[in-house]
């Protein structure tokens, strides 16, 4: 296949070639992400706590740190690109364009560039979706933690993000007579902002029936984590400790034919008074001060030491 000779009066300035080469993959990535974002918006799923204010310690500082981190990464990227870009501009200005030939030998380079661009965009989409899920989960956990911390005034002790064996328990509440292992779930609401049933979930003690799907996974997960915590506390403090699994659904209204307290796994919205049942003394034998201290110490031992 004969090559195509470029004429010496090439209209494109050499300074723009590296810019165009670098912008084409970025433009494709932006187009793909924008298309996926519009598709998600058409699905209508939305956060159940989008309008809930999180007042965690240092919340404003965390936002400022994130903003400064983004700015730092932007200028680090600039520093990484400025050298190759201006070197390419310098090199292209020394090219004898009337002698440049594009032929079959350039095809592998184009294929490699296209393959790397597709691979990078695919990884960008995957990690972007994972990041959005992580942010939604983080907001749900921070909101739940904020509400559970109110139980401190009622004599409870609260721990968050307790490391287990290859998993974490989102929250642990030491109540007057029992320990709760709380799993928080961020479930996006379906379309239909004016319909009341879009924020209601039915719970029969075994399954969660959301407006757009039914699942038992959070219940099973909470049970397994509570069983692990009960074994850990028993082995650590040498006495049995009752651990009840619970599932927190921030932003949802839970409808249950039976009271949550009668279910093996209580499901609750932590907002307002939703978590107050954990502080109720009921009729069970309360923990003594020594047992509470031992449980607290056992939980502290699960957090890794730094340094």
C-alpha positions in Angstrom: 0.0 0.0 0.0 1.7 3.3 -1.0 2.1 5.9 1.6 0.5 9.2 1.7 3.0 12.1 1.4 2.2 15.2 3.4 2.6 18.4 1.5 5.0 20.9 2.8 2.4 23.5 3.2 0.6 21.5 6.0 -2.0 23.9 7.4 -2.1 22.4 11.0 0.5 24.0 13.2 2.7 21.4 14.8 2.0 22.9 18.2 -1.6 21.7 18.0 -0.8 18.1 17.2 0.1 16.8 20.7 -2.8 18.8 22.0 -5.2 17.1 19.6 -3.7 13.7 20.3 -4.2 14.1 24.0 -7.7 15.6 23.8 -9.2 12.9 21.6 -9.1 10.1 24.3 -10.3 12.6 26.9 -13.2 13.7 24.7 -14.2 10.1 24.1 -14.1 9.4 27.9 -16.2 12.5 28.6 -18.8 11.4 26.0 -19.0 7.9 27.4 -19.4 9.1 31.0 -21.9 11.8 30.0 -24.0 9.1 28.1 -23.9 6.8 31.1 -24.8 9.7 33.5 -27.9 10.5 31.3 -28.9 6.9 31.3 -28.7 6.8 35.1 -30.8 10.0 35.4 -33.5 8.4 33.1 -33.6 5.4 35.5 -34.7 7.9 38.2 -33.0 6.2 41.1 -32.0 8.7 43.8 -30.4 8.9 47.2 -32.8 8.4 50.1 -30.8 10.9 52.2 -29.8 13.4 49.6 -31.3 16.3 51.6 -30.1 15.1 55.0 -27.4 17.2 56.6 -24.5 15.2 58.1 -22.9 17.0 61.1 -20.0 14.7 61.8 -16.9 16.0 63.6 -14.7 17.9 61.1 -17.2 17.6 58.3 -16.4 21.0 56.8 -12.7 20.3 57.2 -13.1 17.1 55.3 -14.8 18.9 52.5 -12.0 21.5 52.3 -9.4 18.7 52.4 -11.2 16.9 49.5 -11.3 20.2 47.5 -7.6 20.8 48.1 -6.8 17.2 47.1 -8.6 17.7 43.8 -6.7 20.9 43.1 -3.4 19.2 44.0 -4.1 16.3 41.7 -5.0 18.7 38.9 -1.7 20.5 39.1 0.3 17.3 39.5 -1.3 16.1 36.3 -0.3 19.4 34.7 3.3 18.9 35.8 3.3 15.3 34.4 2.1 16.5 31.0 3.9 19.8 30.5 7.3 18.1 29.8 6.1 15.6 27.2 3.8 18.2 25.6 6.5 20.8 25.0 9.0 18.2 24.0 6.5 17.0 21.4 5.9 20.5 20.2 9.7 21.0 19.8 10.2 17.7 18.0 7.3 18.3 15.6 8.7 21.7 14.6 11.8 19.9 13.4 10.0 17.4 11.3 10.4 17.6 7.5 6.8 17.3 6.7 7.4 16.9 3.0 9.2 13.7 3.7 6.7 12.2 6.2 4.9 9.1 5.0 1.9 7.4 6.7 1.5 3.8 5.7 0.9 0.3 7.0 3.7 0.6 9.6 1.6 3.2 11.5 -1.5 0.9 11.8 -0.2 -1.1 14.8 0.4 2.2 16.6 -3.1 3.3 15.9 -4.5 0.0 17.0 -2.5 0.1 20.2 -3.6 3.7 20.9 -7.3 2.7 20.3 -7.0 -0.4 22.5 -5.4 1.6 25.4 -8.0 4.3 25.1 -10.9 1.8 25.2 -9.3 -0.1 28.1 -8.7 3.2 30.0 -12.3 4.4 29.4 -13.7 1.0 30.6 -11.7 1.1 33.8 -12.7 4.7 34.3 -16.4 3.7 34.0 -15.9 0.7 36.4 -14.1 2.7 39.0 -16.4 5.7 38.7 -19.4 3.5 39.4 -17.6 1.9 42.4 -16.7 5.4 43.7 -20.4 6.5 43.4 -21.5 3.5 45.3 -18.8 4.0 48.0 -19.8 7.7 48.4 -23.5 6.7 48.8 -22.5 4.0 51.4 -20.2 6.5 53.2 -23.0 9.1 53.5 -25.4 6.4 54.8 -22.9 5.2 57.4 -22.0 8.8 58.5 -25.7 9.6 58.8 -26.4 6.5 60.8 -23.4 7.0 63.0 -24.6 10.6 63.7 -28.0 9.3 64.8 -26.6 6.4 66.8 -24.2 8.6 68.7 -27.3 10.2 70.4 -27.6 6.9 72.3 -24.5 7.9 74.3 -26.7 10.3 76.3 -28.8 7.3 77.3 -25.9 5.3 78.7 -25.1 3.2 75.6 -21.6 2.8 74.1 -21.1 3.1 70.3 -18.3 1.9 68.0 -18.1 2.4 64.3 -16.6 0.4 61.4 -15.4 -2.4 63.6 -12.9 -4.7 61.8 -13.9 -8.3 61.7 -12.4 -11.2 59.8 -12.2 -9.9 56.2 -15.2 -7.7 56.8 -16.3 -4.7 58.8 -19.3 -4.3 61.1 -20.7 -0.8 60.3 -21.8 0.0 63.9 -21.8 -1.7 67.3 -24.1 -0.5 70.1 -23.6 -1.7 73.6 -27.1 -1.3 75.1 -28.2 -1.8 78.7 -28.6 -5.6 78.3 -27.6 -6.6 74.8 -25.1 -5.7 72.1 -26.4 -4.7 68.6 -24.4 -5.4 65.4 -25.8 -2.8 62.9 -25.4 -3.1 59.2 -26.2 0.1 57.2 -27.5 -0.1 53.7 -27.8 2.8 51.2 -30.7 1.8 48.9 -31.6 4.3 46.2 -35.2 5.2 45.8 -37.1 4.5 42.6 -38.7 7.2 40.3 -41.8 9.0 41.4 -41.1 11.8 43.8 -44.8 12.5 44.5 -45.7 8.8 45.3 -45.7 7.8 48.9 -44.9 4.2 48.2 -41.5 5.2 46.7 -40.0 5.6 50.2 -41.7 2.7 52.0 -40.3 -0.8 52.5 -42.2 -3.7 53.9 -40.5 -6.1 56.3 -41.9 -9.4 57.4 -39.0 -10.4 59.6 -37.3 -12.3 56.8 -37.3 -10.2 53.6 -37.2 -6.5 52.7 -39.7 -5.6 50.0 -38.7 -2.4 48.4 -40.9 -0.7 45.8 -38.6 -1.9 43.0 -37.1 -5.2 44.3 -37.2 -7.8 47.1 -34.1 -8.9 49.0 -32.9 -10.9 52.0 -29.2 -10.1 51.6 -29.0 -7.4 54.3 -30.8 -9.6 56.8 -28.5 -12.5 56.2 -25.4 -10.3 56.2 -26.3 -8.8 59.5 -27.0 -12.2 61.1 -23.6 -13.6 60.0 -21.8 -10.5 61.4 -23.7 -10.7 64.7 -22.8 -14.4 65.0 -19.2 -13.6 64.5 -19.2 -10.8 67.0 -20.9 -13.0 69.6 -18.2 -15.7 69.1 -15.5 -13.1 69.3 -16.8 -11.5 72.6 -17.4 -14.9 74.1 -13.8 -16.1 73.4 -12.3 -12.7 74.4 -14.1 -12.0 77.7 -14.8 -15.7 78.6 -18.5 -15.2 79.0 -21.5 -15.3 76.6 -22.8 -12.0 75.3 -26.1 -11.7 73.5 -25.6 -10.0 70.2 -28.6 -8.9 68.1 -28.2 -8.2 64.4 -29.9 -5.0 63.1 -30.2 -3.3 59.7 -30.3 0.5 59.3 -32.0 1.9 56.2 -31.5 5.7 56.3 -34.2 7.6 54.5 -36.7 4.8 54.3 -40.1 4.3 56.1 -40.2 0.7 57.3 -43.6 -1.0 57.5 -43.7 -4.2 59.5 -46.8 -6.3 60.5 -45.0 -7.1 63.8 -43.0 -4.7 66.0 -39.3 -4.5 65.2 -38.5 -5.7 68.7 -40.2 -9.0 68.0 -38.1 -9.7 64.9 -34.9 -11.6 65.1 -33.3 -8.8 63.0 -34.7 -5.4 63.7 -34.8 -3.1 60.6 -35.0 0.6 61.4 -34.5 4.2 60.0 -31.9 5.7 62.3 -33.3 9.3 61.9 -35.1 10.9 64.9 -36.1 8.3 67.5 -35.6 5.3 65.1 -32.7 3.8 67.1 -34.2 4.5 70.6 -35.2 0.8 71.0 -31.5 -0.1 71.5 -31.4 2.0 74.7 -34.5 0.4 76.2 -33.7 -1.6 79.3 -36.7 -4.0 78.8 -36.9 -6.9 81.3 -33.6 -8.6 80.6 -30.8 -8.7 83.1 -28.6 -5.6 82.5 -24.9 -5.7 82.0 -22.8 -4.9 85.0 -20.1 -2.2 84.8 -17.3 -4.8 84.7 -18.9 -6.6 81.7 -19.4 -3.4 79.8 -15.8 -2.4 80.4 -14.7 -5.8 79.1 -16.8 -5.6 76.0 -15.5 -2.1 75.3 -11.9 -3.3 75.6 -12.6 -6.3 73.4 -13.9 -4.0 70.7 -11.0 -1.6 71.0 -8.6 -4.6 70.5 -10.1 -5.1 67.0 -8.9 -1.8 65.7 -5.4 -2.0 64.1 -2.5 -0.1 65.6 -0.7 2.4 63.4 3.1 2.9 63.3 
